[in-house]
Amino acid sequence: MTETAFYILLSLVAPQHGYAIIENVSKMTKKRIVLGPGTIYGSLSKMKKDGLIEPVKEENNRKIYQITELGLLILKMEKDRIKELYKNSKEVL
């Protein structure tokens, strides 16, 4: 999973629309990752197709998405993988 995908999924633990996700990812990464509209909406489309997120409602012409149970499982697996990477690198470096 890409870092961008990880942060998008993490943002969708609470329902949000695309622009709110962009803002949330920027805030979480201290502006290290700044998503553009093409990136966010392409990612949301793929994640929806893969069953990782689902639209929950629409407000002011904005679709609001939330992570699915499958998406949450994948997010937790990725978190465990990152923990393992960190642990193993810490032992070597």
C-alpha positions as CSV (number, residue, x, y, z in Angstrom):
1,M,0.0,0.0,0.0
2,T,1.3,3.4,-0.8
3,E,1.7,6.0,1.9
4,T,-0.9,8.2,0.2
5,A,-3.5,5.3,0.3
6,F,-2.7,4.6,3.9
7,Y,-3.4,8.2,4.9
8,I,-6.6,8.4,2.8
9,L,-7.9,5.2,4.5
10,L,-6.8,6.5,7.9
11,S,-8.7,9.7,7.2
12,L,-11.8,7.8,6.5
13,V,-12.1,6.1,9.9
14,A,-14.6,9.1,10.3
15,P,-16.8,10.0,7.3
16,Q,-15.4,12.8,5.2
17,H,-15.5,14.3,1.7
18,G,-12.6,14.6,-0.6
19,Y,-11.5,18.1,0.4
20,A,-11.6,17.3,4.1
21,I,-9.4,14.2,3.4
22,I,-6.9,16.5,1.5
23,E,-6.8,18.8,4.6
24,N,-6.6,16.0,7.0
25,V,-3.7,14.3,5.3
26,S,-1.8,17.6,5.0
27,K,-2.3,18.2,8.7
28,M,-1.3,14.7,9.8
29,T,1.9,14.8,7.7
30,K,2.7,18.5,8.6
31,K,2.2,19.3,4.9
32,R,4.8,16.7,3.7
33,I,2.0,15.1,1.7
34,V,-0.3,17.5,-0.2
35,L,-2.9,15.7,-2.3
36,G,-4.3,17.2,-5.4
37,P,-7.9,16.7,-6.6
38,G,-6.8,14.2,-9.3
39,T,-4.9,12.1,-6.8
40,I,-7.6,12.1,-4.2
41,Y,-10.5,11.4,-6.5
42,G,-8.6,8.7,-8.5
43,S,-7.7,7.0,-5.2
44,L,-11.2,7.2,-3.8
45,S,-12.6,5.7,-7.1
46,K,-10.2,2.8,-6.9
47,M,-10.7,2.2,-3.2
48,K,-14.5,2.2,-3.7
49,K,-14.1,-0.3,-6.5
50,D,-11.9,-2.5,-4.3
51,G,-14.5,-2.4,-1.5
52,L,-12.2,-0.5,1.0
53,I,-14.5,2.6,1.3
54,E,-18.1,3.4,0.6
55,P,-20.1,6.5,0.1
56,V,-22.4,7.1,3.1
57,K,-24.2,10.3,2.0
58,E,-24.0,13.5,-0.1
59,E,-24.0,17.0,1.3
60,N,-23.8,20.2,-0.8
61,N,-22.8,18.2,-3.9
62,R,-20.0,16.5,-2.0
63,K,-19.9,12.7,-1.6
64,I,-19.0,11.7,1.9
65,Y,-17.0,8.4,2.2
66,Q,-16.2,6.1,5.1
67,I,-13.9,3.1,5.4
68,T,-15.5,-0.4,5.2
69,E,-14.8,-3.4,7.4
70,L,-12.5,-4.7,4.7
71,G,-10.8,-1.3,4.5
72,L,-10.3,-1.3,8.3
73,L,-8.8,-4.8,8.2
74,I,-6.4,-3.8,5.4
75,L,-5.5,-0.6,7.3
76,K,-4.7,-2.7,10.4
77,M,-2.6,-5.2,8.4
78,E,-0.6,-2.3,6.9
79,K,-0.1,-0.8,10.3
80,D,1.3,-4.1,11.6
81,R,3.5,-4.4,8.5
82,I,4.9,-0.9,9.2
83,K,5.5,-1.8,12.9
84,E,7.5,-4.9,11.7
85,L,9.6,-2.8,9.3
86,Y,10.4,-0.3,12.1
87,K,11.2,-3.1,14.6
88,N,13.5,-4.9,12.1
89,S,15.3,-1.7,11.0
90,K,15.8,-0.6,14.6
91,E,17.6,-3.9,15.3
92,V,20.0,-3.3,12.4
93,L,20.5,0.4,12.4
